[in-house]
Amino acid sequence: MINHYLLCMLLSVSVASVSQILLKKSALQEHASVIREYLNPWVIGGYGMLFLSMLISVYAYGGMDYKNGPVMESLGNVFVPVLSWFFFGEKLSVRKVLGIICIMMGIAVFYS
């Protein structure tokens, strides 16, 4: 049975990954001014989601072993390239795919 705190940590990592995609979306756009560069819906939404991710993580750490946190957080290194490929059409190079495989194998070894 999966601990619901681990699911909360997975949710936190997912929310943080989506927030990085929102911030990248803003960074790829031209802005009329420096203020607009930092005060636009993509940036505000991205930082809002990072804050939400932090709150979910704090809750999750309250009910799970601390050793699980960094292992679950490493999934962000899997989610972000996949989301970038999906939304921005970025290439998943052989090195990135091998890195993702290594991360997934490390998680599998940790939890087996």
C-alpha positions as CSV (number, residue, x, y, z in Angstrom):
1,M,0.0,0.0,0.0
2,I,1.3,3.4,-0.9
3,N,1.6,6.0,1.8
4,H,-0.6,9.0,1.0
5,Y,2.2,11.3,2.2
6,L,4.4,9.9,-0.7
7,L,1.5,10.7,-3.1
8,C,1.4,14.2,-1.7
9,M,5.2,14.5,-2.4
10,L,4.6,13.3,-5.9
11,L,1.9,15.9,-6.3
12,S,4.3,18.5,-5.0
13,V,7.0,17.6,-7.5
14,S,4.4,17.6,-10.3
15,V,3.1,21.1,-9.4
16,A,6.7,22.4,-9.2
17,S,7.5,20.9,-12.6
18,V,4.4,22.6,-14.2
19,S,5.4,25.8,-12.5
20,Q,8.8,25.6,-14.2
21,I,7.1,25.2,-17.5
22,L,5.0,28.3,-16.9
23,L,8.1,30.3,-16.0
24,K,9.9,29.1,-19.1
25,K,6.8,30.1,-21.2
26,S,7.2,33.6,-19.9
27,A,10.9,33.6,-20.4
28,L,10.5,32.7,-24.1
29,Q,8.2,35.7,-24.7
30,E,9.1,39.3,-25.5
31,H,7.8,41.8,-22.9
32,A,7.0,45.5,-23.3
33,S,8.9,46.5,-20.1
34,V,10.9,45.1,-17.3
35,I,7.9,45.3,-15.0
36,R,5.8,43.3,-17.5
37,E,8.6,40.7,-17.6
38,Y,8.1,39.9,-14.0
39,L,4.5,40.8,-13.5
40,N,2.6,38.8,-16.0
41,P,0.2,35.8,-15.6
42,W,2.8,33.2,-16.4
43,V,5.3,34.4,-13.8
44,I,2.7,35.1,-11.1
45,G,1.1,31.7,-11.8
46,G,4.5,29.9,-11.8
47,Y,5.6,31.4,-8.5
48,G,2.1,30.8,-7.0
49,M,2.4,27.1,-8.0
50,L,5.9,27.0,-6.5
51,F,4.5,28.3,-3.2
52,L,1.7,25.7,-3.4
53,S,4.3,23.0,-4.0
54,M,6.2,24.1,-0.9
55,L,3.1,23.9,1.2
56,I,2.3,20.4,-0.1
57,S,5.9,19.3,0.6
58,V,5.8,20.6,4.2
59,Y,2.6,18.6,4.7
60,A,4.2,15.5,3.1
61,Y,7.4,15.7,5.1
62,G,5.2,15.7,8.3
63,G,4.2,12.1,7.7
64,M,7.0,10.4,5.9
65,D,10.6,9.5,6.5
66,Y,12.9,12.4,5.5
67,K,15.1,10.0,3.4
68,N,12.2,9.8,0.9
69,G,12.1,13.5,0.1
70,P,15.2,13.8,-2.1
71,V,14.4,10.6,-3.9
72,M,10.9,11.9,-4.8
73,E,12.2,15.4,-5.6
74,S,14.5,13.8,-8.2
75,L,11.4,13.0,-10.3
76,G,11.4,16.7,-11.2
77,N,14.4,16.0,-13.3
78,V,12.2,13.5,-15.2
79,F,9.0,15.6,-15.4
80,V,10.5,18.9,-16.6
81,P,12.3,17.5,-19.8
82,V,9.2,15.5,-20.7
83,L,6.9,18.4,-20.2
84,S,9.3,20.6,-22.2
85,W,9.3,18.1,-25.0
86,F,5.5,18.0,-24.9
87,F,4.8,21.7,-24.7
88,F,7.8,23.3,-26.4
89,G,8.9,20.6,-28.8
90,E,12.3,20.4,-27.2
91,K,14.5,17.5,-28.3
92,L,15.0,14.7,-25.8
93,S,18.6,13.9,-26.6
94,V,20.2,10.5,-26.0
95,R,22.0,11.9,-23.0
96,K,18.7,13.2,-21.5
97,V,16.9,9.9,-22.0
98,L,19.8,8.0,-20.5
99,G,19.8,10.4,-17.5
100,I,16.0,9.9,-17.1
101,I,16.5,6.1,-17.2
102,C,19.3,6.4,-14.6
103,I,17.1,8.5,-12.3
104,M,14.2,6.0,-12.7
105,M,16.5,3.0,-12.0
106,G,17.9,4.8,-8.9
107,I,14.4,5.3,-7.6
108,A,13.4,1.7,-8.3
109,V,16.6,0.5,-6.5
110,F,15.9,2.8,-3.5
111,Y,12.3,1.5,-3.1
112,S,13.0,-2.2,-3.7
